[in-house]
Amino acid sequence: MEDEVDRLVAAWRRERPDLDVEPLEVLSRVSRLSRHLDRARRLAFSEHNLEPWEFDVLTALRRAGAPYQLSPGQLLTQTLVTSGTMTNRIDRLAKKGLVERLPDPSDRRGVLVRLTDEGRDRADQALAGLLDQERAILSELSRAQRTELAALLRQLTAPFDNIPG
């Protein structure tokens, strides 16, 4: 079975035989898959009136477990955005009734961000929709192939996840 990346690689090998274009065989496919996954995510989230960034914040809180709350700093760490961006996101989610700000009992100047019942329900529903979309994307692979692919991708991504700062 030939795909668009095979055609792209063949063209580069013909046009630039002096270059080793082997990385394109893997990373161009990862890039293309990323675009398909982004479309699937947007579709799953839009069915629940959520933007991808909203899903990211809501599910970070949901994964925290009951009472589904984190400090803004913890949310920053999990979502990889700046503090100004996070403040804006919390404001917008609070306005929609999906999160609420509460005083932090361990820090009089601090706040905690807590998921509301509506926020939890929307996060749960959107996650179920996302998993349906992702299962469809992976449907051509056997369980063993999915396990192997996950291990290989982990080997590539782990060094990026462990970079300080």
DSSP file (Angstrom, degrees, kcal/mol; ACC not computed):
  #  RESIDUE AA STRUCTURE BP1 BP2  ACC     N-H-->O    O-->H-N    N-H-->O    O-->H-N    TCO  KAPPA ALPHA  PHI   PSI    X-CA   Y-CA   Z-CA
    1    1 A M              0   0    0      0, 0.0     2,-0.3     0, 0.0     0, 0.0   0.000 360.0 360.0 360.0 126.7    0.0    0.0    0.0
    2    2 A E        -     0   0    0      3,-0.0     2,-0.2     4,-0.0     0, 0.0  -0.798 360.0-172.2-103.8 144.9    1.5    3.4   -1.0
    3    3 A D     >  -     0   0    0     -2,-0.3     4,-1.5     1,-0.0     3,-0.2  -0.701  42.9 -89.2-125.8-178.6    0.6    6.7    0.6
    4    4 A E  H  > S+     0   0    0      1,-0.2     4,-2.3    -2,-0.2     5,-0.1   0.844 123.5  57.5 -61.8 -35.3    1.3   10.3    0.0
    5    5 A V  H  > S+     0   0    0      1,-0.2     4,-3.0     2,-0.2     5,-0.3   0.897 102.0  55.2 -65.3 -39.3    4.5   10.2    2.0
    6    6 A D  H  > S+     0   0    0     -3,-0.2     4,-2.3     1,-0.2    -1,-0.2   0.921 110.5  46.2 -57.6 -42.7    5.9    7.4   -0.3
    7    7 A R  H  X S+     0   0    0     -4,-1.5     4,-2.1     2,-0.2    -2,-0.2   0.892 112.9  49.6 -67.2 -39.9    5.3    9.7   -3.3
    8    8 A L  H  X S+     0   0    0     -4,-2.3     4,-2.3     2,-0.2    -2,-0.2   0.929 112.6  46.8 -63.3 -46.7    6.9   12.7   -1.5
    9    9 A V  H  X S+     0   0    0     -4,-3.0     4,-2.6     1,-0.2     5,-0.2   0.904 111.1  51.9 -64.1 -42.7   10.0   10.7   -0.5
   10   10 A A  H  X S+     0   0    0     -4,-2.3     4,-2.0    -5,-0.3    -1,-0.2   0.907 109.7  49.9 -61.1 -41.3   10.3    9.3   -4.0
   11   11 A A  H  X S+     0   0    0     -4,-2.1     4,-2.7     1,-0.2     5,-0.2   0.921 111.9  47.2 -64.5 -43.8   10.2   12.8   -5.5
   12   12 A W  H  X S+     0   0    0     -4,-2.3     4,-3.4     1,-0.2     7,-0.2   0.889 110.4  52.3 -66.2 -37.4   12.9   14.0   -3.0
   13   13 A R  H  < S+     0   0    0     -4,-2.6    -1,-0.2     2,-0.2    -2,-0.2   0.885 113.5  45.0 -64.6 -36.4   15.1   11.0   -3.7
   14   14 A R  H  < S+     0   0    0     -4,-2.0    -2,-0.2    -5,-0.2    -1,-0.2   0.918 122.0  36.7 -70.0 -44.1   14.8   11.8   -7.4
   15   15 A E  H  < S+     0   0    0     -4,-2.7    -2,-0.2     1,-0.2    -3,-0.2   0.801 131.9  25.7 -82.2 -30.5   15.4   15.5   -7.0
   16   16 A R    ><  +     0   0    0     -4,-3.4     3,-2.1    -5,-0.2    -1,-0.2  -0.527  62.3 160.2-133.9  66.4   17.9   15.4   -4.2
   17   17 A P  T 3  S+     0   0    0      0, 0.0    -1,-0.1     0, 0.0    -4,-0.1   0.667  73.1  69.2 -64.1 -13.1   19.8   12.1   -4.4
   18   18 A D  T 3  S+     0   0    0     -3,-0.1     2,-0.3     2,-0.1    -5,-0.1   0.614  90.6  75.2 -78.0 -12.4   22.6   13.7   -2.3
   19   19 A L  S <  S-     0   0    0     -3,-2.1     2,-0.9    -7,-0.2    -3,-0.1  -0.788  78.8-130.6-105.3 144.5   20.3   13.9    0.8
   20   20 A D        +     0   0    0     -2,-0.3    -2,-0.1     1,-0.1    -7,-0.0  -0.821  28.9 176.1 -87.7 105.0   19.3   11.1    3.1
   21   21 A V    >>  +     0   0    0     -2,-0.9     3,-1.5     1,-0.2     4,-0.6   0.251  42.1 115.1 -96.6  12.8   15.5   11.7    3.3
   22   22 A E  H >>  +     0   0    0      1,-0.3     3,-1.6     2,-0.2     4,-0.7   0.849  66.5  64.4 -52.9 -39.6   14.8    8.7    5.4
   23   23 A P  H >> S+     0   0    0      0, 0.0     4,-2.7     0, 0.0     3,-0.9   0.842  93.9  63.4 -55.5 -30.4   13.5   10.8    8.4
   24   24 A L  H <>>S+     0   0    0     -3,-1.5     4,-1.5     1,-0.2     5,-0.6   0.833  90.5  66.1 -61.1 -31.0   10.7   12.0    6.2
   25   25 A E  H <<5S+     0   0    0     -3,-1.6    -1,-0.2    -4,-0.6     4,-0.1   0.834 117.4  23.5 -62.3 -31.6    9.4    8.4    6.0
   26   26 A V  H <X5S+     0   0    0     -3,-0.9     4,-2.1    -4,-0.7     3,-0.2   0.881 126.9  42.9 -95.4 -55.6    8.6    8.5    9.7
   27   27 A L  H  X5S+     0   0    0     -4,-2.7     4,-2.4     1,-0.3    -3,-0.2   0.791 109.6  55.2 -74.1 -28.2    8.2   12.1   10.7
   28   28 A S  H  X5S+     0   0    0     -4,-1.5     4,-2.4    -5,-0.4    -1,-0.3   0.876 110.6  48.5 -67.2 -35.1    6.1   13.2    7.7
   29   29 A R  H  ><S+     0   0    0     -5,-0.6     4,-2.8    -3,-0.2    -2,-0.2   0.902 110.6  50.1 -69.1 -40.1    3.7   10.4    8.6
   30   30 A V  H  X S+     0   0    0     -4,-2.1     4,-2.3     2,-0.2    -2,-0.2   0.924 112.0  49.0 -61.9 -43.0    3.6   11.6   12.2
   31   31 A S  H  X S+     0   0    0     -4,-2.4     4,-1.8     2,-0.2    -2,-0.2   0.922 112.8  46.2 -62.7 -45.5    2.9   15.1   11.0
   32   32 A R  H  X S+     0   0    0     -4,-2.4     4,-2.0     1,-0.2    -2,-0.2   0.913 112.6  50.5 -64.3 -42.3    0.1   14.0    8.7
   33   33 A L  H  X S+     0   0    0     -4,-2.8     4,-2.8     1,-0.2    -1,-0.2   0.882 106.1  56.9 -62.4 -37.9   -1.4   11.8   11.4
   34   34 A S  H  X S+     0   0    0     -4,-2.3     4,-2.6     1,-0.2    -1,-0.2   0.898 105.8  49.9 -60.1 -41.5   -1.2   14.8   13.8
   35   35 A R  H  X S+     0   0    0     -4,-1.8     4,-2.1     2,-0.2    -1,-0.2   0.910 111.9  47.7 -64.5 -41.3   -3.3   16.8   11.4
   36   36 A H  H  X S+     0   0    0     -4,-2.0     4,-2.3     2,-0.2    -2,-0.2   0.908 112.7  49.0 -64.9 -41.1   -5.9   14.0   11.1
   37   37 A L  H  X S+     0   0    0     -4,-2.8     4,-2.9     2,-0.2    -2,-0.2   0.896 108.0  54.2 -65.2 -40.0   -5.9   13.7   14.9
   38   38 A D  H  X S+     0   0    0     -4,-2.6     4,-2.6     2,-0.2    -1,-0.2   0.916 109.7  47.6 -60.4 -43.1   -6.3   17.5   15.3
   39   39 A R  H  X S+     0   0    0     -4,-2.1     4,-2.3     2,-0.2    -2,-0.2   0.919 112.4  49.1 -62.8 -43.2   -9.4   17.3   13.0
   40   40 A A  H  X S+     0   0    0     -4,-2.3     4,-2.6     2,-0.2    -2,-0.2   0.900 111.7  49.5 -63.7 -40.8  -10.8   14.4   15.0
   41   41 A R  H  X S+     0   0    0     -4,-2.9     4,-2.8     2,-0.2     5,-0.3   0.940 110.5  49.6 -62.6 -47.6  -10.2   16.2   18.3
   42   42 A R  H  X S+     0   0    0     -4,-2.6     4,-2.6     1,-0.2    -2,-0.2   0.899 112.2  48.6 -60.2 -40.2  -11.9   19.3   17.0
   43   43 A L  H  X S+     0   0    0     -4,-2.3     4,-1.6     2,-0.2    -1,-0.2   0.947 112.5  47.3 -64.3 -48.8  -14.9   17.3   15.8
   44   44 A A  H  < S+     0   0    0     -4,-2.6     4,-0.2     1,-0.2    -2,-0.2   0.901 117.2  43.3 -60.4 -41.4  -15.2   15.4   19.1
   45   45 A F  H ><>S+     0   0    0     -4,-2.8     5,-2.1     1,-0.2     3,-1.7   0.883 108.2  56.8 -74.3 -38.5  -15.0   18.6   21.1
   46   46 A S  H ><5S+     0   0    0     -4,-2.6     3,-1.7     1,-0.3    -1,-0.2   0.827  97.0  64.2 -64.5 -29.8  -17.3   20.7   19.0
   47   47 A E  T 3<5S+     0   0    0     -4,-1.6    -1,-0.3     1,-0.3    -2,-0.2   0.690 110.6  39.2 -64.6 -15.8  -20.0   18.1   19.5
   48   48 A H  T < 5S-     0   0    0     -3,-1.7    -1,-0.3    -4,-0.2    -2,-0.2   0.069 120.1-108.5-119.5  20.4  -19.9   19.2   23.2
   49   49 A N  T < 5S+     0   0    0     -3,-1.7     2,-0.4     1,-0.2    -3,-0.2   0.882  76.0 132.0  54.3  44.8  -19.4   22.9   22.5
   50   50 A L      < -     0   0    0     -5,-2.1    -1,-0.2    -8,-0.2    -2,-0.2  -0.958  51.5-139.2-125.9 145.9  -15.7   22.8   23.6
   51   51 A E     >  -     0   0    0     -2,-0.4     4,-2.3    -3,-0.1     3,-0.4  -0.650  35.6-107.8 -89.5 156.8  -12.6   24.2   22.1
   52   52 A P  H  > S+     0   0    0      0, 0.0     4,-2.3     0, 0.0     5,-0.1   0.893 121.0  51.4 -54.0 -41.2   -9.4   22.0   22.3
   53   53 A W  H  > S+     0   0    0      2,-0.2     4,-2.0     1,-0.2     5,-0.2   0.868 108.1  52.5 -66.1 -33.9   -7.9   24.3   24.9
   54   54 A E  H  > S+     0   0    0     -3,-0.4     4,-2.9     2,-0.2     5,-0.2   0.929 108.9  49.8 -65.0 -44.1  -11.1   24.1   27.0
   55   55 A F  H  X S+     0   0    0     -4,-2.3     4,-2.9     1,-0.2     5,-0.3   0.916 108.4  54.1 -58.4 -44.0  -10.9   20.3   26.9
   56   56 A D  H  X S+     0   0    0     -4,-2.3     4,-1.5    -5,-0.2    -1,-0.2   0.914 113.2  40.9 -59.2 -45.1   -7.3   20.4   28.0
   57   57 A V  H  X S+     0   0    0     -4,-2.0     4,-1.9     2,-0.2    -2,-0.2   0.937 116.4  48.8 -70.1 -46.5   -8.0   22.5   31.1
   58   58 A L  H  X S+     0   0    0     -4,-2.9     4,-2.3     1,-0.2    -2,-0.2   0.902 113.1  46.8 -61.6 -41.0  -11.2   20.7   32.0
   59   59 A T  H  X S+     0   0    0     -4,-2.9     4,-2.6    -5,-0.2    -1,-0.2   0.798 106.1  58.4 -75.9 -26.0   -9.6   17.2   31.7
   60   60 A A  H  X S+     0   0    0     -4,-1.5     4,-0.8    -5,-0.3    -1,-0.2   0.928 111.6  43.0 -62.5 -42.9   -6.5   18.3   33.7
   61   61 A L  H >< S+     0   0    0     -4,-1.9     3,-0.5     2,-0.2     4,-0.4   0.903 113.3  52.0 -67.2 -41.2   -8.9   19.1   36.5
   62   62 A R  H >< S+     0   0    0     -4,-2.3     3,-1.4     1,-0.2    -2,-0.2   0.900 106.7  52.9 -63.1 -41.7  -10.9   15.9   35.9
   63   63 A R  H 3< S+     0   0    0     -4,-2.6    -1,-0.2     1,-0.3    -2,-0.2   0.726  94.0  73.0 -67.0 -20.9   -7.7   13.8   36.1
   64   64 A A  T << S-     0   0    0     -4,-0.8    -1,-0.3    -3,-0.5    -2,-0.2   0.704 101.2-134.8 -66.7 -18.0   -6.8   15.3   39.4
   65   65 A G    X>  +     0   0    0     -3,-1.4     3,-3.4    -4,-0.4     4,-0.5  -0.005  50.5   7.2  81.2 166.0   -9.6   13.3   41.0
   66   66 A A  T 34 S+     0   0    0      1,-0.4    -4,-0.0     2,-0.2    -3,-0.0  -0.290 127.2  29.3 -57.6 135.8  -12.3   14.5   43.5
   67   67 A P  T 34 S-     0   0    0      0, 0.0    -1,-0.4     0, 0.0    48,-0.3  -0.875  96.8-141.1 -89.4  24.2  -12.7   17.3   44.3
   68   68 A Y  T <4  +     0   0    0     -3,-3.4    47,-2.7     1,-0.2     2,-0.3   0.945  52.1 131.9  58.1  56.1  -11.4   18.1   40.8
   69   69 A Q  E  <  +A  114   0A   0     -4,-0.5     2,-0.3    45,-0.2    45,-0.2  -0.991  27.9 170.7-140.9 148.3   -9.3   21.1   41.7
   70   70 A L  E     -A  113   0A   0     43,-2.0    43,-3.3    -2,-0.3    -9,-0.1  -0.953  36.7-103.2-144.9 161.3   -5.8   22.4   41.0
   71   71 A S     >  -     0   0    0     -2,-0.3     4,-2.1    41,-0.2     3,-0.2  -0.508  38.5-110.2 -78.0 158.2   -3.9   25.6   41.5
   72   72 A P  H  > S+     0   0    0      0, 0.0     4,-2.2     0, 0.0     5,-0.1   0.870 120.8  56.5 -56.2 -35.6   -3.3   27.7   38.5
   73   73 A G  H  > S+     0   0    0      2,-0.2     4,-2.0     1,-0.2     5,-0.1   0.897 105.8  49.2 -63.3 -40.8    0.4   26.8   38.7
   74   74 A Q  H  > S+     0   0    0      1,-0.2     4,-1.8     2,-0.2    -1,-0.2   0.885 110.1  51.6 -65.6 -37.7   -0.5   23.1   38.5
   75   75 A L  H  X S+     0   0    0     -4,-2.1     4,-2.0     2,-0.2    -2,-0.2   0.890 106.9  54.3 -64.9 -38.2   -2.7   23.8   35.5
   76   76 A L  H  X>S+     0   0    0     -4,-2.2     4,-1.9     1,-0.2     5,-0.6   0.932 107.9  49.7 -58.4 -46.5    0.2   25.6   33.8
   77   77 A T  H  <5S+     0   0    0     -4,-2.0    -1,-0.2     1,-0.2    -2,-0.2   0.889 114.8  43.8 -61.0 -40.6    2.5   22.6   34.3
   78   78 A Q  H  <5S+     0   0    0     -4,-1.8    -1,-0.2     1,-0.2    -2,-0.2   0.771 122.1  35.5 -79.4 -26.0   -0.1   20.3   32.8
   79   79 A T  H  <5S-     0   0    0     -4,-2.0    -2,-0.2    -5,-0.1    -1,-0.2   0.512  94.9-133.8-109.7  -5.5   -1.2   22.4   29.8
   80   80 A L  T  <5 +     0   0    0     -4,-1.9     2,-0.3    -5,-0.2    -3,-0.1   0.891  58.8 127.0  56.8  46.8    2.2   24.1   28.9
   81   81 A V      < -     0   0    0     -5,-0.6    -1,-0.2    -6,-0.1    -2,-0.1  -0.823  63.0 -92.5-123.9 169.3    0.9   27.6   28.6
   82   82 A T     >  -     0   0    0     -2,-0.3     4,-2.5     1,-0.1     5,-0.2  -0.309  35.6-110.7 -76.6 163.9    1.9   30.9   30.1
   83   83 A S  H  > S+     0   0    0      1,-0.2     4,-2.5     2,-0.2     5,-0.2   0.882 118.9  52.5 -64.1 -37.4    0.4   32.3   33.3
   84   84 A G  H  > S+     0   0    0      2,-0.2     4,-2.0     1,-0.2    -1,-0.2   0.913 110.4  47.7 -63.9 -41.7   -1.3   35.1   31.4
   85   85 A T  H  > S+     0   0    0      2,-0.2     4,-2.4     1,-0.2    -2,-0.2   0.915 111.8  50.3 -63.9 -42.9   -2.9   32.6   29.0
   86   86 A M  H  X S+     0   0    0     -4,-2.5     4,-2.9     2,-0.2     5,-0.2   0.914 107.9  52.6 -64.4 -41.8   -4.0   30.4   31.8
   87   87 A T  H  X S+     0   0    0     -4,-2.5     4,-2.4     1,-0.2    -1,-0.2   0.932 110.9  47.9 -57.7 -45.9   -5.6   33.3   33.7
   88   88 A N  H  X S+     0   0    0     -4,-2.0     4,-2.3     1,-0.2    -1,-0.2   0.908 112.5  49.1 -59.8 -43.6   -7.5   34.2   30.5
   89   89 A R  H  X S+     0   0    0     -4,-2.4     4,-2.6     2,-0.2     5,-0.2   0.907 110.7  49.0 -66.2 -42.1   -8.6   30.6   30.0
   90   90 A I  H  X S+     0   0    0     -4,-2.9     4,-2.6     2,-0.2     5,-0.2   0.928 110.8  51.6 -63.1 -43.6   -9.8   30.2   33.6
   91   91 A D  H  X S+     0   0    0     -4,-2.4     4,-2.3    -5,-0.2    -2,-0.2   0.933 112.3  45.7 -56.5 -47.6  -11.8   33.5   33.3
   92   92 A R  H  X S+     0   0    0     -4,-2.3     4,-1.3     1,-0.2    -1,-0.2   0.892 113.9  47.5 -66.8 -40.1  -13.5   32.2   30.1
   93   93 A L  H  <>S+     0   0    0     -4,-2.6     5,-2.6     2,-0.2     6,-0.8   0.869 111.6  51.2 -69.2 -35.5  -14.2   28.8   31.6
   94   94 A A  H ><5S+     0   0    0     -4,-2.6     3,-1.3     1,-0.2    -2,-0.2   0.900 106.2  54.8 -66.1 -40.3  -15.6   30.4   34.8
   95   95 A K  H 3<5S+     0   0    0     -4,-2.3    -1,-0.2     1,-0.3    -2,-0.2   0.833 108.2  49.7 -61.2 -32.2  -17.8   32.7   32.7
   96   96 A K  T 3<5S-     0   0    0     -4,-1.3    -1,-0.3    -5,-0.1    -2,-0.2   0.509 116.6-116.4 -83.6  -5.5  -19.3   29.6   31.0
   97   97 A G  T < 5S+     0   0    0     -3,-1.3    22,-0.4    -4,-0.3    21,-0.3   0.707  84.7 116.0  79.0  20.0  -19.9   27.9   34.4
   98   98 A L  S   <S+     0   0    0     -5,-2.6    18,-2.2    20,-0.2     2,-0.3   0.712  79.6  17.3 -95.0 -22.7  -17.4   25.1   33.7
   99   99 A V  E     -B  115   0A   0     -6,-0.8     2,-0.3    16,-0.3    16,-0.2  -0.931  65.7-153.4-138.5 164.6  -15.0   26.0   36.5
  100  100 A E  E     -B  114   0A   0     14,-2.5    14,-3.1    -2,-0.3     2,-0.4  -0.988  16.5-126.6-137.9 150.3  -15.0   28.1   39.7
  101  101 A R  E     -B  113   0A   0     -2,-0.3    12,-0.2    12,-0.2    10,-0.0  -0.803  29.2-178.0 -95.3 136.4  -12.3   29.9   41.6
  102  102 A L  E     -B  112   0A   0     10,-2.8    10,-3.1    -2,-0.4     2,-0.1  -0.957  34.8 -97.2-130.8 150.8  -12.1   29.1   45.3
  103  103 A P  E     -B  111   0A   0      0, 0.0     8,-0.3     0, 0.0     5,-0.1  -0.422  39.3-120.6 -63.4 141.4   -9.8   30.5   48.0
  104  104 A D  E >   -B  107   0A   0      6,-2.1     3,-1.6     3,-0.5     6,-0.3  -0.769  16.8-153.7 -84.3 114.4   -6.8   28.2   48.6
  105  105 A P  T 3  S+     0   0    0      0, 0.0     3,-0.2     0, 0.0    -1,-0.2   0.721  94.2  50.3 -64.5 -19.3   -7.0   27.2   52.3
  106  106 A S  T 3  S+     0   0    0      1,-0.3     2,-0.3    -3,-0.0    -2,-0.0   0.500 117.9  37.5 -95.5  -3.6   -3.2   26.7   52.5
  107  107 A D  E X   - B   0 104A   0     -3,-1.6     3,-1.6     3,-0.1    -3,-0.5  -0.837  66.7-157.5-149.5 105.0   -2.3   30.1   50.9
  108  108 A R  E 3  S+     0   0A   0     -2,-0.3    -1,-0.1     1,-0.3    -4,-0.1   0.774  98.0  44.2 -57.9 -27.4   -4.4   33.1   51.8
  109  109 A R  E 3  S+     0   0A   0     -6,-0.1    -1,-0.3     2,-0.0     2,-0.1   0.602 103.8  84.7 -90.3 -11.6   -3.4   34.9   48.6
  110  110 A G  E <   -     0   0A   0     -3,-1.6    -6,-2.1    -6,-0.3     2,-0.3  -0.370  59.9-151.7 -92.7 167.2   -3.8   31.9   46.3
  111  111 A V  E     - B   0 103A   0     -8,-0.3     2,-0.4    -2,-0.1   -10,-0.1  -0.908   5.7-143.2-129.7 160.6   -6.8   30.4   44.6
  112  112 A L  E     - B   0 102A   0    -10,-3.1   -10,-2.8    -2,-0.3     2,-0.6  -0.939  14.0-138.3-118.3 147.6   -7.8   26.9   43.5
  113  113 A V  E     -AB  70 101A   0    -43,-3.3   -43,-2.0    -2,-0.4     2,-0.4  -0.936  24.0-168.9-107.4 123.6   -9.7   26.2   40.2
  114  114 A R  E     -AB  69 100A   0    -14,-3.1   -14,-2.5    -2,-0.6     2,-0.3  -0.917  22.1-120.9-118.2 139.8  -12.4   23.6   40.7
  115  115 A L  E     - B   0  99A   0    -47,-2.7   -16,-0.3    -2,-0.4     2,-0.1  -0.571  27.8-138.0 -71.7 132.8  -14.4   21.8   38.0
  116  116 A T     >  -     0   0    0    -18,-2.2     4,-2.7    -2,-0.3     5,-0.2  -0.407  28.4-103.2 -82.2 169.6  -18.1   22.4   38.3
  117  117 A D  H  > S+     0   0    0      1,-0.2     4,-2.6     2,-0.2     5,-0.2   0.914 126.1  50.2 -58.8 -42.0  -20.6   19.5   37.8
  118  118 A E  H  > S+     0   0    0    -21,-0.3     4,-2.5     1,-0.2    -1,-0.2   0.906 110.2  50.0 -62.8 -41.7  -21.3   20.9   34.3
  119  119 A G  H  > S+     0   0    0    -22,-0.4     4,-2.4     2,-0.2    -2,-0.2   0.906 111.1  48.9 -63.4 -41.7  -17.6   21.1   33.5
  120  120 A R  H  X S+     0   0    0     -4,-2.7     4,-2.6     2,-0.2    -2,-0.2   0.927 111.9  48.7 -64.0 -44.8  -17.1   17.5   34.7
  121  121 A D  H  X S+     0   0    0     -4,-2.6     4,-2.5     1,-0.2     5,-0.2   0.922 113.1  47.0 -61.8 -44.1  -20.0   16.2   32.6
  122  122 A R  H  X S+     0   0    0     -4,-2.5     4,-2.6     2,-0.2     5,-0.2   0.906 112.7  49.4 -65.4 -41.2  -18.8   18.1   29.5
  123  123 A A  H  X S+     0   0    0     -4,-2.4     4,-2.4    -5,-0.2    -2,-0.2   0.929 112.5  48.0 -62.5 -45.1  -15.2   16.8   29.9
  124  124 A D  H  X S+     0   0    0     -4,-2.6     4,-2.0     2,-0.2    -2,-0.2   0.917 114.2  45.7 -63.1 -44.3  -16.5   13.2   30.4
  125  125 A Q  H  X S+     0   0    0     -4,-2.5     4,-2.1     2,-0.2    -1,-0.2   0.909 113.6  48.6 -66.6 -42.4  -18.7   13.4   27.3
  126  126 A A  H  X S+     0   0    0     -4,-2.6     4,-2.6    -5,-0.2    -1,-0.2   0.885 109.6  53.2 -66.3 -37.4  -16.0   15.0   25.1
  127  127 A L  H  X S+     0   0    0     -4,-2.4     4,-2.7    -5,-0.2    -1,-0.2   0.923 108.1  50.2 -62.6 -43.7  -13.5   12.4   26.3
  128  128 A A  H  X S+     0   0    0     -4,-2.0     4,-1.7     1,-0.2    -2,-0.2   0.915 112.4  47.8 -60.7 -42.3  -15.8    9.6   25.3
  129  129 A G  H  X S+     0   0    0     -4,-2.1     4,-2.0     2,-0.2    -2,-0.2   0.899 111.2  50.6 -64.6 -40.8  -16.3   11.2   21.9
  130  130 A L  H  X S+     0   0    0     -4,-2.6     4,-2.8     1,-0.2     5,-0.2   0.921 107.9  52.4 -62.9 -44.5  -12.5   11.7   21.4
  131  131 A L  H  X S+     0   0    0     -4,-2.7     4,-2.5     1,-0.2    -1,-0.2   0.871 107.3  52.8 -62.7 -35.9  -11.8    8.1   22.3
  132  132 A D  H  X S+     0   0    0     -4,-1.7     4,-1.8     2,-0.2    -1,-0.2   0.931 111.6  46.4 -61.4 -45.1  -14.4    7.0   19.6
  133  133 A Q  H  X S+     0   0    0     -4,-2.0     4,-1.8     1,-0.2    -2,-0.2   0.909 113.4  48.3 -63.0 -43.1  -12.6    9.1   17.1
  134  134 A E  H  X S+     0   0    0     -4,-2.8     4,-2.0     1,-0.2    -1,-0.2   0.872 107.8  54.5 -69.2 -36.8   -9.1    7.8   18.1
  135  135 A R  H  X S+     0   0    0     -4,-2.5     4,-0.5    -5,-0.2    -1,-0.2   0.904 107.6  51.5 -61.1 -39.5  -10.3    4.2   18.0
  136  136 A A  H >< S+     0   0    0     -4,-1.8     3,-0.9     1,-0.2     4,-0.2   0.909 108.4  50.8 -63.3 -42.0  -11.4    4.8   14.4
  137  137 A I  H 3< S+     0   0    0     -4,-1.8     3,-0.5     1,-0.2    -1,-0.2   0.882 116.5  40.9 -62.2 -38.1   -8.0    6.3   13.5
  138  138 A L  H >< S+     0   0    0     -4,-2.0     3,-2.2     1,-0.2    -1,-0.2   0.402  83.3 105.5 -90.6   2.5   -6.2    3.2   15.0
  139  139 A S  T << S+     0   0    0     -3,-0.9    -1,-0.2    -4,-0.5    -2,-0.1   0.702  71.0  62.5 -62.3 -21.2   -8.7    0.6   13.6
  140  140 A E  T 3  S+     0   0    0     -3,-0.5     2,-0.3    -4,-0.2    -1,-0.3   0.609  94.5  78.1 -78.0 -10.7   -6.3   -0.6   10.9
  141  141 A L  S <  S-     0   0    0     -3,-2.2     2,-0.1     1,-0.0    -3,-0.0  -0.774  78.4-127.7-103.4 143.3   -3.8   -1.8   13.6
  142  142 A S     >  -     0   0    0     -2,-0.3     4,-2.5     1,-0.1     5,-0.2  -0.305  34.9-102.4 -73.8 168.7   -4.0   -4.9   15.7
  143  143 A R  H  > S+     0   0    0      1,-0.2     4,-2.3     2,-0.2     5,-0.2   0.913 125.3  50.9 -58.9 -42.5   -3.7   -4.6   19.5
  144  144 A A  H  > S+     0   0    0      1,-0.2     4,-2.4     2,-0.2    -1,-0.2   0.898 110.2  49.1 -63.5 -40.4    0.0   -5.8   19.3
  145  145 A Q  H  > S+     0   0    0      2,-0.2     4,-2.8     1,-0.2    -1,-0.2   0.899 110.4  50.5 -66.0 -40.0    0.7   -3.2   16.6
  146  146 A R  H  X S+     0   0    0     -4,-2.5     4,-2.5     2,-0.2    -2,-0.2   0.911 111.2  48.9 -63.8 -40.9   -0.8   -0.5   18.7
  147  147 A T  H  X S+     0   0    0     -4,-2.3     4,-2.0     2,-0.2    -2,-0.2   0.919 113.4  46.6 -63.6 -44.2    1.2   -1.6   21.7
  148  148 A E  H  X S+     0   0    0     -4,-2.4     4,-2.3     2,-0.2    -2,-0.2   0.918 112.9  49.1 -64.4 -44.2    4.4   -1.6   19.7
  149  149 A L  H  X S+     0   0    0     -4,-2.8     4,-2.8     1,-0.2     5,-0.2   0.910 109.5  52.3 -62.8 -42.4    3.7    1.8   18.1
  150  150 A A  H  X S+     0   0    0     -4,-2.5     4,-2.3     1,-0.2    -1,-0.2   0.907 110.4  48.6 -59.9 -41.8    3.0    3.3   21.5
  151  151 A A  H  X S+     0   0    0     -4,-2.0     4,-1.9     2,-0.2    -2,-0.2   0.912 112.5  47.5 -65.7 -42.6    6.3    2.0   22.8
  152  152 A L  H  X S+     0   0    0     -4,-2.3     4,-1.4     2,-0.2    -2,-0.2   0.916 113.4  47.2 -65.6 -43.3    8.2    3.4   19.8
  153  153 A L  H  X S+     0   0    0     -4,-2.8     4,-2.6     1,-0.2     5,-0.2   0.880 109.2  55.0 -66.6 -37.0    6.5    6.8   20.0
  154  154 A R  H  X S+     0   0    0     -4,-2.3     4,-2.8    -5,-0.2    -1,-0.2   0.904 104.4  54.7 -60.1 -40.7    7.2    6.9   23.8
  155  155 A Q  H  < S+     0   0    0     -4,-1.9    -1,-0.2     1,-0.2    -2,-0.2   0.861 113.1  42.7 -61.8 -35.5   10.9    6.3   23.1
  156  156 A L  H  < S+     0   0    0     -4,-1.4     4,-0.3     1,-0.1    -2,-0.2   0.865 120.9  39.0 -78.2 -37.1   10.8    9.4   20.8
  157  157 A T  H >X S+     0   0    0     -4,-2.6     4,-1.7     1,-0.2     3,-1.0   0.781  94.9  79.1 -88.0 -26.8    8.7   11.7   23.0
  158  158 A A  H 3X S+     0   0    0     -4,-2.8     4,-1.1     1,-0.3    -1,-0.2   0.868  89.6  55.2 -54.0 -43.0   10.1   10.9   26.4
  159  159 A P  H 34 S+     0   0    0      0, 0.0     3,-0.3     0, 0.0    -1,-0.3   0.864 108.6  49.3 -60.5 -32.3   13.2   13.0   26.1
  160  160 A F  H X4 S+     0   0    0     -3,-1.0     3,-1.1    -4,-0.3    -2,-0.2   0.858 108.4  53.4 -71.9 -34.8   11.1   16.0   25.2
  161  161 A D  H 3< S+     0   0    0     -4,-1.7    -1,-0.2     1,-0.2    -3,-0.1   0.668 108.2  51.8 -72.9 -15.8    8.8   15.4   28.3
  162  162 A N  T 3< S+     0   0    0     -4,-1.1    -1,-0.2    -3,-0.3    -2,-0.2   0.155  76.7 117.7-109.3  18.0   11.8   15.3   30.6
  163  163 A I    <   -     0   0    0     -3,-1.1    -3,-0.0     1,-0.0     0, 0.0  -0.754  68.8-119.4 -84.4 124.8   13.5   18.6   29.5
  164  164 A P              0   0    0      0, 0.0    -2,-0.1     0, 0.0    -1,-0.0  -0.321 360.0 360.0 -63.7 145.7   13.6   21.0   32.5
  165  165 A G              0   0    0      0, 0.0    -2,-0.0     0, 0.0     0, 0.0   0.467 360.0 360.0  77.7 360.0   11.7   24.3   32.2
